[in-house]
Amino acid sequence: MQVIRTFDAEWIADPVAGRPCQLALILPGVRPPTSQPIDRPQKGRPRDASRPRSWLDRQRIETAEPSDDPCVCPPAVCGQLLLFRPRRQLAQEHVRRIRDRDLADYDHLQAIAVAKAAELGFSKAWWRAACWMIRLALAVRDADGEDLVAEEVLDDLPRSQTAVADILREAGLLRPRRRRRPVIPPKPHRSCRHCDCWGFRSVCSGCNSWSTWPGRHPVGDCRRCGRRGVPLLDGICRACCLHIDHRGPKARKETWTQLWFGGDLAPRLAIRPGAPGYPAPPDKARQRAAAARPPTPPFSPHLVNPAQTVLFDARRDWTCIAVGELDLLPFITPGAEALLDGFRDQAIRQGWDEQVRRLAARSLRILLARIGADAPIHEADIRSLPADRPGTSARRILQFLTRRGLVIPDPARQVDIHHRAIDQRIQNFPEPIADELRRWVLVLRGEGRRGHPAMPFETIRKYLGYLYPVLTAWAARVTSLREITKNDVQDALKQRPGSTGRDLLSALRSLFQALKQERVIFRDPTRSVSLSTPERLPVPIPTDRLRGLIDRANGPMAKLVVALVAIHGLGRRETRYLLLTDLDLSHGRLTVQRDLKHTVYLDELTHTLAADWLRERHRRWPLTANPYLLVSKQTVADDRLPPVSTMVINDIFRPLGLSPSKLRQDRILDEARHTADPVHLMRVFGIAAETAMKYIYAAHPERRSALPR
């Protein structure tokens, strides 16, 4: 093969045995010849015309016979009169079948096409396609026996009619049109004669299958909707079967049907046992299984009666349900069955995943089988179920039953999670110090001797987190915070330099000022303690860490969030709280809810990423009522319709090795390098004047009146 492709390509045409074969030496550093064709172009680049063709192409060109199919537009006698001119259906393959025909004036027209392409800046492919159509037009001219190309001939060309007309007109070879262009009436859209779906055929594909089903669907009048002469099943037409299948058995009493689109958008009848229109075929194995199935179990003897009083509360043990088959569960009451059906309907309306719907309905089935639906269910009993049977779902059941007043809240879970965490940490200290810390919490909550706005438990929990290591060390040698001196505070601050020390000092001041206010201590040891607070200017991020940042994000939502932060400088919190109505793709705008409304004008990349995320959001959760732009499978299933959590945003940026705040600072700092105008930064990013000046000073230190400390 190497010899044939390299030296002896003529052997393909005359395969005679016994030809010599050149031997080759294998030398270090010298590449031997290969059988790979040397004219194969690189991927994404056109073939280099200066390189020789491969041996296969050369053989194909040398052995190819001239192509001139006499069946395609055979030439007629020049000047012969035509009785009528027929319409011709010309295609691209007709050009190949006459590619070697000698056509008068073709060389001249080809030169005009090449010059016109060069004048208009068109590519080589344009004038080559025009020349193919010119060959067809000249072949039709010769077939009609005329000297000029009639303008009516251009109507039969498959493409490039306008370009061919301009070239022929410039060469003086185009005869003006003698009759009007034929008007082809558009094909009207029609509805199916059987189910009235709007499509492109008189009978849609589904109804056509029904009409050809032998012995199953006799033709008659539908007894439900009154359609005449349509295939029926038990007296009901296919349109009624579709309507009942989608709307449920209650639709049998209705006399109308929902209209729908035909073709690929038309609904389909599910081929499953019991569905209208597709009766289950006789199955002996299924009948034997039904005969061997045990009888319907009785109602559970442990159903809760709302009139029965409770001697004491006890936590239920679901271990017996965690293993075994669900078929062993007791039969549920009609009220519980209706409640379970309502839960399934809600799951379908909210667009839950099929597996999630199945697992959640299974969990509710277990609860209703043992407890019933006549009395409210304790929240502790619902939450204990997932721990015993993997795959069960309690959160969705709690939300569903709470709206119907069928849940008794758990008092242990009514406390704020931050409040509970604060109490747990305070309990680790000795009693005198723990009492002082509880007094401090009461003061911060606005319940002290002097009234003031209450501080959130989340902030108090952060303060206690700063204080916890220091208080643990002090509790090992003191019995009360009255014994803490100024030296103790300074020693604790020396061990924590930087921002950690400033956070600790703020928490210590809050603690001792509150105890001084409540007259628990006599003097505040932090009163004269201060720390130097150097101004922290934003620092740029290296370019190699930013390269390909959006491409490395995982998923459409992650790419959109990274683009909003890295391009438009949005913060983490305001990104979470973006509403779906804030995004206006038609005008390329995004409204950010701040104290002063800020409008972000989307660039092309962010606009594309936002459109991709909206398509993904609609594909996964088409029926969700969550008003926020960013949603997750947790927020979609939550009836409170919350925004995505901070953890979701952090999980997006954690694989990238960057934080949202650092990335936002780098974006604003980069914009500040290109302009020294703080007003420009305020308009683009919606930041305050003081913040804009901080970025201007960081990007242009020479503009400061004094150097930073």
C-alpha positions in Angstrom: 0.0 0.0 0.0 2.9 2.4 0.7 4.4 1.8 -2.7 1.1 2.1 -4.5 0.1 5.4 -2.8 3.6 6.8 -3.0 5.1 5.7 -6.4 2.9 3.3 -8.3 -0.7 4.7 -8.4 -1.2 3.3 -12.0 -1.3 -0.2 -10.6 -5.0 0.4 -9.6 -5.9 0.7 -13.3 -3.8 -2.2 -14.4 -3.4 -4.7 -11.5 -0.7 -7.0 -12.9 1.2 -9.2 -10.5 5.0 -9.3 -10.3 5.7 -5.5 -10.1 8.8 -4.6 -8.1 8.5 -3.2 -4.6 10.9 -0.6 -3.3 12.5 -1.7 0.0 12.8 0.9 2.8 15.4 1.3 5.5 14.4 2.1 9.1 16.9 4.8 10.2 16.8 6.7 13.5 15.4 10.2 13.0 14.1 9.5 9.4 10.4 9.1 9.2 9.4 6.2 6.8 6.6 6.8 4.2 3.1 6.2 5.4 -0.1 5.1 3.6 -1.9 8.2 5.0 -3.0 10.6 2.1 -0.9 13.7 2.4 -3.7 16.0 1.1 -6.1 15.4 4.0 -6.9 18.9 5.3 -6.7 19.8 9.0 -10.0 19.8 10.9 -11.8 23.1 10.5 -9.6 24.3 7.6 -10.2 24.1 3.8 -8.0 21.9 1.6 -4.7 23.4 0.4 -5.2 23.6 -3.4 -1.4 23.9 -3.9 -0.8 20.4 -2.7 -1.2 17.5 -5.1 -4.4 15.4 -5.0 -4.3 11.9 -3.5 -3.8 8.9 -5.7 -7.4 7.9 -5.3 -8.6 11.3 -6.5 -6.2 11.1 -9.4 -7.4 7.6 -10.4 -11.0 8.7 -10.1 -10.4 11.7 -12.4 -8.4 9.7 -14.9 -10.8 6.9 -15.2 -14.0 8.9 -15.0 -16.0 9.0 -18.3 -17.5 12.3 -19.6 -20.9 12.8 -18.1 -23.6 14.0 -20.5 -27.0 12.3 -19.8 -29.2 12.6 -22.9 -32.3 12.2 -20.8 -31.7 15.6 -19.1 -32.9 18.5 -21.3 -31.8 17.0 -24.7 -31.0 19.8 -27.1 -33.6 20.6 -29.8 -33.2 22.2 -33.2 -32.4 25.9 -32.9 -35.4 28.1 -33.9 -38.0 25.3 -33.6 -41.3 26.6 -32.3 -42.8 25.2 -29.1 -46.5 24.4 -28.8 -46.3 24.8 -25.0 -43.5 25.1 -22.5 -43.8 22.5 -19.7 -42.8 23.1 -16.1 -39.6 21.3 -15.2 -38.6 20.0 -11.8 -34.9 20.6 -11.7 -32.7 19.4 -8.9 -29.0 19.6 -7.9 -28.3 16.1 -9.3 -29.3 17.2 -12.8 -26.2 19.5 -12.8 -23.9 16.5 -12.1 -25.5 14.5 -14.9 -24.7 17.2 -17.5 -21.4 18.5 -16.0 -19.4 17.7 -19.2 -22.0 19.0 -21.7 -20.6 21.7 -24.0 -22.9 24.7 -23.6 -22.6 27.8 -25.6 -21.9 31.1 -23.7 -21.1 29.2 -20.5 -17.4 30.3 -20.3 -18.5 34.0 -20.8 -21.1 33.7 -18.1 -18.7 32.0 -15.7 -16.2 34.9 -16.1 -19.0 37.4 -15.3 -20.0 35.4 -12.2 -16.4 35.3 -10.9 -16.0 39.1 -11.5 -19.4 39.8 -9.8 -18.4 37.7 -6.8 -15.1 39.6 -6.5 -17.0 42.9 -6.8 -19.5 42.1 -4.1 -17.1 40.4 -1.8 -18.7 37.0 -2.0 -17.0 33.7 -1.6 -16.0 31.1 -4.1 -18.9 28.9 -3.1 -21.3 31.6 -4.2 -20.1 31.9 -7.8 -19.7 28.1 -8.1 -23.3 27.6 -7.0 -24.4 30.3 -9.5 -22.5 28.6 -12.3 -24.3 25.3 -11.6 -27.6 27.0 -12.0 -26.4 28.7 -15.1 -25.6 25.3 -16.7 -29.2 24.2 -15.9 -30.6 27.4 -17.4 -28.5 27.1 -20.6 -29.5 23.4 -20.9 -33.2 24.3 -20.7 -32.6 27.0 -23.4 -31.1 24.5 -25.8 -33.9 22.1 -25.0 -36.4 24.8 -26.0 -34.5 25.6 -29.2 -34.1 29.3 -28.3 -31.2 31.7 -28.5 -31.9 33.5 -25.2 -32.8 32.1 -21.8 -36.5 32.8 -21.0 -37.1 34.4 -17.6 -39.7 31.8 -17.0 -36.9 29.2 -16.9 -35.6 30.7 -13.7 -38.8 29.7 -11.8 -37.8 26.0 -12.3 -34.3 26.4 -10.8 -33.9 25.0 -7.3 -31.8 27.9 -6.0 -29.9 31.1 -6.9 -32.7 32.4 -9.2 -31.8 36.1 -8.5 -28.1 35.7 -9.0 -28.6 33.8 -12.3 -31.0 36.5 -13.5 -28.5 39.3 -12.8 -25.7 37.5 -14.6 -27.8 36.6 -17.7 -29.1 40.1 -17.8 -25.6 41.6 -17.7 -24.5 39.3 -20.5 -27.6 40.2 -22.6 -28.9 36.6 -22.7 -32.1 37.0 -20.6 -35.4 37.2 -22.5 -38.1 39.2 -20.6 -41.0 37.3 -19.1 -44.0 36.9 -21.5 -46.4 35.5 -19.0 -47.0 36.1 -15.3 -45.2 34.1 -12.6 -47.4 31.2 -11.6 -49.1 31.7 -8.3 -49.0 28.6 -6.1 -51.8 28.8 -3.5 -50.6 28.0 0.0 -51.7 24.7 1.3 -54.4 25.4 3.9 -54.1 24.1 7.4 -56.9 21.7 8.3 -58.2 20.0 11.4 -58.5 16.3 11.8 -61.9 15.0 10.7 -62.1 12.6 13.7 -60.6 14.4 16.7 -60.5 18.1 15.4 -56.8 18.5 16.2 -55.2 21.3 14.2 -52.5 19.9 11.9 -51.6 19.3 8.2 -53.6 16.2 7.3 -57.3 15.5 6.9 -56.8 12.6 9.5 -54.0 12.8 12.1 -51.7 9.8 12.6 -53.3 8.8 15.9 -56.8 8.6 14.4 -55.5 6.9 11.3 -54.1 4.1 13.5 -57.5 3.8 15.2 -59.3 3.6 11.9 -57.0 0.8 10.7 -57.2 -1.3 13.9 -59.0 -4.4 12.7 -62.1 -5.3 14.7 -61.4 -3.0 17.6 -62.9 0.4 16.5 -66.1 0.2 14.5 -67.4 3.3 12.8 -70.4 5.0 14.4 -71.6 8.1 16.3 -70.0 8.9 19.6 -72.5 8.8 22.5 -70.5 11.4 24.5 -69.7 14.3 22.1 -72.0 13.4 19.2 -69.3 13.1 16.5 -70.7 11.2 13.5 -68.9 8.5 11.4 -65.8 8.1 13.6 -64.1 5.0 15.0 -65.4 4.1 18.4 -64.4 2.1 21.4 -67.4 1.1 23.7 -69.3 3.9 22.0 -66.7 6.6 22.6 -64.4 8.2 20.0 -60.7 8.7 20.3 -61.0 12.5 21.1 -63.2 11.7 24.1 -60.7 8.9 25.2 -57.9 11.5 25.1 -60.0 14.0 27.0 -60.9 11.5 29.7 -57.3 10.2 30.0 -56.0 13.7 30.7 -58.8 15.1 32.9 -59.8 12.0 34.8 -62.9 9.9 35.1 -65.0 12.9 36.1 -64.8 14.1 32.5 -67.0 11.3 31.2 -70.1 13.3 32.2 -68.9 16.3 30.1 -70.1 16.7 26.5 -67.1 18.7 25.2 -63.5 17.9 24.4 -60.4 20.0 24.7 -58.8 21.1 21.4 -55.1 20.5 20.8 -52.4 20.8 18.2 -51.7 17.9 15.8 -48.5 16.4 14.6 -45.7 16.0 17.1 -47.5 18.3 19.6 -50.6 16.1 19.8 -51.2 14.2 23.0 -50.9 10.4 22.9 -53.0 7.7 24.6 -50.8 5.8 27.0 -50.7 2.1 26.3 -51.3 0.9 29.8 -54.0 -1.3 31.4 -57.1 0.6 32.3 -56.4 3.7 30.1 -59.4 4.8 27.9 -58.9 3.6 24.4 -56.5 0.8 25.1 -58.1 -2.1 27.0 -55.7 -4.5 28.7 -55.3 -7.7 26.7 -56.1 -11.0 28.6 -53.1 -12.0 30.6 -53.2 -15.4 32.2 -50.1 -14.7 34.3 -51.7 -11.5 35.7 -54.9 -13.4 36.4 -53.1 -16.1 38.3 -51.2 -13.5 40.3 -54.5 -11.7 41.2 -56.0 -15.0 42.3 -53.0 -15.8 44.5 -52.9 -12.3 46.0 -54.1 -12.3 49.6 -57.4 -10.6 50.4 -57.7 -6.9 51.0 -56.3 -6.2 54.5 -58.7 -4.7 57.1 -58.4 -1.2 58.5 -55.6 -0.6 60.9 -56.8 -1.1 64.6 -54.4 1.8 65.5 -56.2 4.6 63.7 -56.2 7.7 65.8 -59.7 8.8 66.9 -60.0 12.6 67.4 -62.5 12.0 70.3 -60.1 9.8 72.2 -57.9 11.5 74.9 -54.2 10.9 75.3 -52.8 9.6 78.6 -49.1 10.4 77.6 -47.2 11.2 74.5 -44.9 8.6 73.0 -42.6 8.5 70.0 -43.7 6.0 67.4 -41.3 3.2 66.3 -41.5 2.6 62.6 -38.9 -0.3 62.6 -41.6 -2.8 61.5 -42.3 -0.6 58.4 -38.7 0.0 57.6 -38.3 -3.6 56.4 -40.8 -5.8 54.5 -43.3 -5.1 51.7 -45.8 -2.2 51.6 -48.5 -4.8 50.6 -48.6 -5.8 54.3 -49.9 -2.4 55.3 -53.5 -2.1 56.5 -56.2 -0.8 54.1 -56.7 3.0 54.2 -60.1 4.7 54.8 -61.9 6.6 52.0 -61.0 9.9 53.6 -57.3 8.9 53.6 -57.6 7.7 50.0 -59.0 11.1 49.0 -56.2 12.9 50.9 -53.6 10.7 49.2 -55.1 11.5 45.8 -55.0 15.2 46.5 -51.3 14.8 47.4 -50.6 13.1 44.1 -52.5 15.8 42.2 -50.5 18.5 43.9 -47.2 16.8 43.1 -48.2 16.6 39.4 -49.3 20.3 39.3 -46.0 21.4 40.8 -44.0 19.3 38.4 -42.2 17.0 40.8 -39.9 14.3 39.5 -41.6 11.0 39.1 -39.4 9.2 41.6 -39.9 12.0 44.2 -43.6 11.8 43.7 -43.5 8.0 44.3 -41.4 8.2 47.4 -43.4 11.0 49.0 -46.7 9.2 48.2 -45.3 6.0 49.7 -44.4 7.9 53.0 -47.8 9.4 53.2 -49.4 6.0 52.5 -47.5 4.5 55.5 -48.7 7.3 57.8 -52.3 7.1 56.7 -52.4 3.3 57.0 -51.4 3.3 60.6 -52.6 6.7 61.9 -55.4 7.7 59.6 -56.7 11.1 58.4 -59.3 11.8 61.0 -57.0 13.4 63.6 -53.9 15.6 63.2 -50.6 13.8 63.2 -47.7 14.8 65.4 -44.8 16.3 63.6 -42.4 14.1 65.5 -44.1 11.0 64.1 -43.7 12.3 60.6 -40.1 13.3 61.0 -39.2 9.9 62.6 -40.3 8.0 59.5 -37.4 8.9 57.1 -34.8 7.8 59.7 -36.2 4.2 59.6 -37.0 3.7 55.9 -34.4 5.1 53.4 -35.9 7.2 50.5 -38.9 8.5 52.4 -39.8 12.2 52.3 -41.0 14.1 55.3 -40.6 17.7 54.3 -43.2 17.7 51.5 -45.6 15.7 53.6 -45.3 18.2 56.4 -46.0 21.1 54.1 -49.0 19.4 52.5 -50.6 18.3 55.8 -49.9 21.7 57.5 -52.0 23.6 54.9 -54.9 21.2 55.8 -54.5 21.6 59.5 -53.5 18.0 60.1 -50.1 18.5 61.8 -49.5 19.0 65.5 -46.2 21.1 65.6 -43.3 19.8 67.6 -42.5 22.3 70.4 -38.8 21.4 70.2 -38.7 22.6 66.6 -40.6 25.9 67.1 -37.5 27.5 68.5 -35.3 29.4 66.0 -32.3 27.3 65.0 -29.9 30.1 65.9 -31.6 30.5 69.3 -31.3 26.8 70.0 -27.6 26.8 69.0 -27.0 29.7 71.4 -28.6 27.8 74.3 -26.6 24.7 73.6 -23.3 26.6 73.7 -24.1 28.6 76.8 -24.9 25.3 78.6 -21.3 24.3 78.2 -20.1 27.0 80.6 -20.2 27.0 84.4 -23.4 28.3 85.9 -22.3 31.8 87.0 -20.8 32.6 83.6 -23.8 30.9 81.8 -26.2 33.2 83.8 -24.2 36.2 82.7 -24.3 35.2 79.1 -28.1 34.7 79.3 -28.4 38.2 80.6 -26.3 39.4 77.7 -28.6 37.6 75.2 -31.7 39.2 76.8 -30.1 42.7 76.5 -29.3 42.2 72.8 -32.9 40.9 72.2 -34.2 44.2 73.7 -35.4 42.8 77.0 -33.0 44.5 79.3 -33.3 47.5 81.6 -33.3 49.9 78.7 -35.4 49.3 75.6 -33.8 49.2 72.1 -34.3 47.3 68.8 -33.9 43.6 69.1 -30.8 42.1 67.4 -31.4 38.9 65.3 -30.4 35.6 66.9 -28.2 35.0 63.9 -26.0 38.0 64.8 -25.9 37.0 68.4 -24.8 33.5 67.4 -21.9 35.0 65.4 -20.8 37.1 68.4 -20.9 34.0 70.6 -18.8 32.2 68.0 -16.1 34.9 68.3 -16.3 34.8 72.1 -16.5 31.0 72.6 -12.7 30.2 72.5 -11.8 33.1 74.8 -14.6 32.4 77.3 -13.7 28.8 77.4 -10.1 29.7 78.4 -11.3 32.3 81.0 -13.8 29.8 82.5 -10.9 27.5 83.4 -9.5 30.1 85.9 -12.3 32.5 86.8 -15.8 31.9 88.2 -17.4 35.1 86.9 -16.9 37.7 84.3 -16.5 40.3 87.1 -12.9 39.0 87.5 -11.9 39.8 83.9 -9.5 42.8 83.7 -8.2 45.0 80.9 -5.0 42.9 80.7 -7.0 39.8 80.1 -8.8 41.5 77.2 -5.5 42.7 75.7 -3.9 39.3 76.0 -6.8 37.7 74.2 -6.6 40.3 71.4 -2.8 39.9 71.0 -3.3 36.2 70.2 -5.8 37.1 67.4 -4.3 39.8 65.1 -6.0 41.2 62.0 -9.7 41.0 61.3 -10.2 38.2 63.8 -9.1 40.5 66.6 -11.4 43.3 65.5 -14.4 40.9 65.4 -13.5 39.6 68.9 -13.2 43.2 70.2 -16.6 44.0 68.9 -18.1 41.0 70.6 -16.3 41.7 73.9 -17.6 45.3 73.9 -21.1 44.1 73.3 -20.8 41.6 76.1 -19.3 43.8 78.8 -21.4 46.9 77.9 -24.6 44.8 78.2 -23.4 43.5 81.6 -22.5 47.0 82.8 -25.9 48.2 81.7 -27.6 45.4 83.7 -25.3 46.3 86.7 -23.9 42.8 86.7 -20.3 44.1 86.6 -18.9 47.3 88.1 -16.6 48.5 85.2 -16.2 47.7 81.5 -12.7 46.2 80.9 -13.0 47.0 77.1 -13.7 50.7 77.6 -10.2 52.0 76.8 -9.1 49.2 74.6 -8.7 49.9 70.9 -7.1 48.4 67.8 -5.6 50.0 64.8 -7.9 49.6 61.8 -5.9 49.8 58.6 -7.9 50.5 55.5 -8.3 47.3 53.5 -8.2 48.1 49.8 -9.5 45.5 47.2 -6.8 43.3 45.7 -6.9 42.1 42.1 -7.2 38.4 41.3 -4.5 36.9 39.0 -5.5 36.5 35.4 -4.8 32.8 35.2 -7.5 32.1 37.9 -10.1 34.1 35.9 -9.4 32.4 32.5 -12.3 30.2 31.5 -14.2 30.9 34.7 -17.7 30.7 33.2 -16.9 27.6 31.1 -15.7 25.8 34.3 -19.1 26.4 36.0 -21.3 23.4 36.2 -24.8 23.8 34.7 -26.8 26.7 33.2 -27.7 28.3 36.6 -24.1 28.2 37.8 -22.9 29.8 34.5 -25.5 32.6 34.9 -24.6 33.3 38.5 -20.9 33.5 37.7 -21.6 35.8 34.8 -23.8 38.1 37.0 -21.0 38.4 39.6 -17.9 38.4 37.4 -19.3 40.7 34.6 -21.9 42.9 36.2 -20.6 42.9 39.8 -23.7 41.7 41.6 -23.5 40.7 45.3 -24.3 37.3 46.7 -27.5 38.3 48.5 -29.0 40.4 45.7 -28.3 37.6 43.3 -30.3 35.2 45.4 -33.2 37.6 45.7 -33.5 38.3 41.9 -37.1 37.8 40.8 -38.3 36.2 37.6 -40.1 39.4 36.7 -36.9 41.4 37.1 -35.4 39.8 34.0 -36.5 41.4 30.7 -34.9 39.4 27.9 -36.7 41.3 25.1 -35.0 44.6 26.2 -31.9 43.0 27.6 -32.4 44.4 31.1 -32.2 43.1 34.6 -33.6 45.1 37.5 -31.7 44.6 40.8 -33.8 45.3 44.0 -31.8 47.7 46.2 -32.6 50.8 48.3 -32.3 52.6 45.0 -33.4 50.5 42.0 -30.4 49.5 39.8 -30.8 48.4 36.2 -28.2 46.1 34.6 -28.0 46.1 30.8 -27.1 42.6 29.7 -24.3 41.9 27.3 -24.6 39.2 24.6 -23.0 36.5 26.7 -25.1 37.1 29.8 -28.2 37.3 27.7 -27.5 33.9 26.1 -26.8 32.4 29.6 -30.0 33.8 31.0 -32.0 32.4 28.1 -30.4 29.0 28.6 -31.2 29.0 32.3 -34.9 30.0 31.6 -35.2 27.0 29.2 -33.6 24.7 31.7 -35.8 26.1 34.5 -39.0 25.6 32.4 -37.9 22.1 31.4 -37.3 20.9 34.9 -40.0 22.7 36.8 -42.6 24.0 34.3 -45.4 24.4 36.9 -43.5 25.9 39.8 -44.9 29.0 41.4 -41.6 30.2 42.9 -41.2 33.9 42.0 -37.4 33.9 42.1 -35.1 33.7 39.1 -32.8 31.2 40.7 -34.5 28.0 42.1 -33.4 24.6 43.2 -35.2 21.3 43.8 -35.5 22.3 47.5 -37.0 25.7 46.9 -39.4 24.5 44.2 -40.9 21.9 46.5 -41.2 24.3 49.5 -44.6 25.9 49.8 -43.1 29.0 51.4 -41.5 29.7 48.0 -38.1 30.9 49.4 -35.0 32.0 47.5 -32.1 29.7 47.1 -29.9 29.5 50.1 -26.4 30.9 50.6 -25.1 27.4 50.5 -26.2 27.0 46.9 -24.3 30.1 45.8 -21.2 28.9 47.8 -21.4 25.5 46.1 -21.3 27.2 42.7 -18.1 29.1 43.5 -16.3 26.5 45.7 -15.1 24.3 42.7 -13.8 27.5 41.0 -11.6 28.4 43.9 -13.0 31.9 44.3 -15.5 33.6 46.6 -18.3 35.8 45.2 -17.2 38.9 47.1 -13.6 38.7 45.9 -14.8 38.2 42.3 -17.1 41.2 42.6 -14.3 43.3 44.0 -12.0 42.3 41.2 -14.6 43.2 38.6 -15.2 46.7 40.0 -11.5 47.3 40.5 -10.8 46.3 36.9 -13.4 48.8 35.7 -11.8 51.5 38.0 -8.4 50.9 36.3 -9.9 51.9 32.9 -11.6 55.0 34.3 -10.9 57.4 37.1 -14.5 58.6 37.3 -16.4 57.5 40.4 -19.7 58.5 38.9 -19.2 55.9 36.1 -18.7 53.2 38.7 -21.8 54.3 40.6 -23.9 54.1 37.4 -22.5 50.8 36.1 -22.5 48.9 39.4 -25.0 50.8 41.5 -22.6 51.4 44.4 -22.4 54.3 46.8 -20.1 57.3 46.4 -17.8 56.2 49.3 -17.4 52.7 47.9 -16.7 54.1 44.4 -13.9 56.4 45.8 -12.4 53.4 47.6 -12.0 51.6 44.3 -10.7 54.7 42.6 -8.0 55.1 45.2 -7.1 51.4 45.0 -6.7 51.7 41.2 -5.1 55.2 41.1 -3.2 55.7 44.4 -1.8 59.0 43.0 -5.2 60.6 43.3 -5.3 60.4 47.1 -4.5 63.5 49.1 -2.8 61.4 51.8 -1.3 58.0 51.7 -3.4 55.2 53.5 -2.2 54.0 56.9 
